[in-house]
Amino acid sequence: MDQDYEMRYLKSLAKLYPTIAAASTEIINLQSILNLPKGTEHFLTDIHGEYEQFLHVLKNGSGSVRRKIDEEFGNTLSSRDKKSLATLIYYPKLKLELVEKTEDNLEDWYKITLHRLIQICKRVASKYTRSKVRKALPKDFSYVIEELITEKEEVQDKEAYYNSILNTIIRIGSAKEMIIALSNLIQRLVIDHIHIVGDIFDRGPGPHIIMDRLMTYHSVDIQWGNHDVVWMGAAAGHKASIANVIRIAARYGNLDMLEEGYGINLIPLANFAMNTYGNDKCSCFKINYDKAEYNTKDLEWDCRMQKAIAIIQFKLESQVIMRRPEFEMENRLLLDKIDYEAGTIQLEGKVYPLSDTNFPTIDPKNPYELSAAETEVMDRLQSAFMKCEKLQTHVRFLFSHGSLYKIFNSNLLYHGCMPLNEDGSFKKVNVFGTEYSGKALYDILEIYARKGYYSVLDKEEREKGQDILWYIWSNGNSPVFGKDKMTTFERYLIKDKETHHEEKNPYYRYIEKEETVNRILEEFGLDINQSHIINGHMPVQLSKGETPVKCNGKLLIIDGGFSKAYQKVTGIAGYTLVYNSYGLRLVAHDPFTSMEDAIAKETDIHSESMVVEQVMRRRLVADTDIGKELQRTIKELESLLSAYRHGIINEKI
């Protein structure tokens, strides 16, 4: 480090620590933090709008809460009591309402429950410093809770001391509020950091609810999935992306999410669909809906709206393809391959009959041009998406807390794949005239994705960025898509399933080879002996014997079917990965029934866990990325101490 620069830095540091005592105290504090166990990391992926299951998994910490209860109470509590205590911690307010109606001696129940919650609190707080726990405490009860969970050596009769506090809480009518506060604190402390490895949006009914919760979570990062990126493009005002998110919402019977969740006015689209396709049954545009959640009276409307926006989407996507030849997607220009009189389409030298031939808005001579009515609809939808403050807030959060990949504590996190050639080498991809591969491909795509949303002054760069957001969603060379094409048109309009096939990138074959995984880790500057790839996007078909653990545990595919649409394929309802001071644990979940069942029947998500990696020495904060930063700070503070003691910098006493 340059001496002048170092001196300037030390003088700045001296403003924060103006005395030898202040610098020494901070060194001691940081050194003590380094020797604590590392916090628990929680990895989730491919949530796809399934908010109830997601929220429950957050509350139970993928079984971490129940494990803490088992560790604390062992055989001293019955299985039934453990289950009740766990349910109370997950849903304290709602569970208390039931207890108050059924419990004969409420005062005794309060006393016993408070004692148990305090014991669990002490256990989950033990791996953190007092200052970190203090910051997590609820405002209203911070002092009381700190007293209850802190050992006081000076108190002779500790039991009597703590009992007097609890009796007072019950006597003044604050037991209920205290139980809620303690339960929320346990939820807060059991997981230190959460990683969302892509695909919050689409298919399920509540991505907006999930985003609301993530925005209040204490520590989170997000690796964008293709379904997230298309929403980011829609929020930026990219019309092809807007068409995609509306079509998918219609496809899964979730238009209510757009209208009520985000307040986006779909009436212009509904009117257009009814006027254009009012006599069309739109039988090829069926709704994939949940019988328990979908109101079938909307079925005909949703089918027509789905067809209307699908045709618009095909046109808009083709316009992007034609203005960006470097995307190399000419094989997705399909509307000019249709024989409109015969009702057939020619694809790759074969002629296929179309299942639907009613296309009143397509001009065969100029098939990719929007009609005047379609243009008006899209202009109004574009305005609605760009002016939707809630959506914009969510997307800004995705940008500020997200990225295409993340390196965290020697783990590489990404959604999708590293694009590879048939021979397993990193594929070179043309991005606006320059070829990129490996890590550089991720970096340049992310740069343009951010330009697509944030670039205001440079219109050309903004348009490039918006097209890249759509490219990341659906291009065969996109690292978060990982297939040669997206056959949306074929799946709707051609019965022959050979046209529906989407060829996976060679990556999905090569990840069975450890040398490939090692090359990817090295490409991102990671130690192949200590690092892992944590991968979302492709559902693991456990029911067919597929395993999520590859290459001796170096690669973990943790998409197990959070989305109900995939659970028949996967055989489970999602994976979560838990990384604590003892190692890595992969948890496979059974389907979640409902929050009502969880509270009334005390049903939890049944989960099977497997140890992926168990460390010989318990991992400490010193072994983490934060630990490395703290060690650098300690060195800087030691330099400041030396400067004070040698009279180079004067103390401010």
C-alpha positions, 0 to 999 in steps of 0.5 A: 500500500502506498505510504501516503494513502496508508496514512490518509486511511489511518487518519480516517480510521482514527476518527472512528477510534480516536484513542488507544483504548477505543481501537483496542476494545474494537480489536478484542470485540472483532477477535471474539466474533471470529471465534464464534460458530458461523451463522446458518445459511439457508438456500432455496430455489425455484419457489415459483409463487408458492408463497404458503410453502415458502413462508412455512419453510422460512418459519421452520428453517427447513426443520432447524426449529424442530431440531433445536427443540429436540436438542434442548429437551431431548426425552423430557418433552413428549413428541406431542408437546414438541410438535405444539411448541414448534407450531407455536413458534411458526404461527404464534399469533394464530396458535395463541387464539386457539389455545385461549379458547381451549386451555383451562388454566391459561396462566399455567400454560403461559408460565410453562410456555414462556420457560420453554421459549426462553430455553430455545431462545438461549440455544439459538442465540448462543452462536451470536454476540450479545450485540448482534442478538440485541439488534435482533430483539423486538423493540417493545421487549428488548430489555426484558428478553435480554434479561431473560436469555442472559446468564447473570452470575451475580444473581444468587437464586437465578430461578426465583429471579427469572420466575419473578420476571415471568410472573410480572409479565403474566400479571400485567397481561403481557404474556401473549405479546411476549410469546409472540416476540420470543417466537419471532426472535427464534425464527429470526435467529435460527437462520442467519442468511438466506440465498434465493437461487432464482425463480421467485415468479410465475406459475404459483399465485403469490410471487408478490407476497414472497417479494414482500417478505424477502424485502423485510428479511434481515439478510438475503441475496438473490441469484436471478432465474429466467422467470425473475429476469422476464419480470425485470424486463416487463417492469423496465417496459419491454413489451415482449417481456410484458406479453410473456408474464401476462401469458404465463399468469393467464396460463396458470390462472393467476391473472388475479395476482396481476390485477389485485397483487400489483394493481395492473389494469387488464381491462384493455386486454380483456375487452380486446380479447372478447371483441377479437376472440369472443366466438372462439373457444380457444381450446388450445389455450387451456388453463392449468389451474389449482381447483382449490384456488381458481374460480372457474367462472373466469375460465372462458375469459382467461382462455381468450385473454391467454390466446390474445396475449400469446399471439401478441407475444409471438409477434413482439418476440419476432420483432426483437429477433429481427432487430437483433440478428446477433441473437441468432434466433431466426429459427424462432421466426414462425408466423411466416412459415404458416400456410394460412389457407391450409392451416399448416406450418413448415418446420425444419423441412416437415409440414405439421397441421395446426390445432388452431387456425383462427388468427384474425389479427395476423396479416399473412403478408406482414405477420409480425406487425401488431394490429392497431388494436394490439398496439393500443393494448400493448401501449396501455399495458406498458404504461401500467407496468412501468407506473406500478410502484409496487412492481417497481419496488420489487424489481429494484430490490431484485437488482439491489440484492440480486445478480446472475451469480454469487460467490459466498463462503467458497460456494458458487451460486447460480440458476441454470447452467454454464453454457458449454459446447458439445465437447464440454468447453466453455461456449463463446457467445456473441453479445453485440459483436464481441464474444464472451464465455465462462464468467465473462459471459455472466458479467456482460449479460448482467451489465446489460441487464442493469442498463436495461432498467437503469440507463436513462440518458443513453436510449440505445444502451437502454434498448439493448439492455431490455432486449438482453433481459428478454434474451436471458429469459429465452435464448439457447445461449443464456446461462439461466435458461439452458435449452436450445429453444423455448417451444411455446408456439409449438406446445400451444398449436402443434399436437406432434410432440416431437416439435415440443422438444427443448434440447438441454445444454451439454452442461447437464451431461457434463456435470456428471464429470468432476473435471467439468465442475472443477473447471467451472469453479476455477473459472470463478477463482474458487478452490476446487477442494473446498468449494461447491456449486449450488444450482437451481432451475432444473427439477431433480426427478427423485421419483426416477432415481435422479440424485441432486448430489453430483461429483462427490458433493461438489455440485448440488442441484436443489430444485426439487419441485416447490412449484406444484406444476412439477411435483408429479415429476419430481416426487417431492415438494422442493429441496432446501440446503442448510449450511451451518457450522457443522457442514451441509445438509440437504433437506427434501420436503413433502408437499405442504397442505395449508397454513390452516392445517399447520395451525389447527392440526399441528402438521409440519412439512415432513422433511427428509434430510441427508448430510452432504458434507460434515466438517471435521472441525466446526466452522467458525466466523473466521472461516467465512467471507465476513471473517476475512473482512474482520481479519483485515479490519483487525490488521488495520486497527493494529496498524492504527494502534502502532501509529498511536504508540509511536506518536505518528498519529495523536490520540484525541483524549 
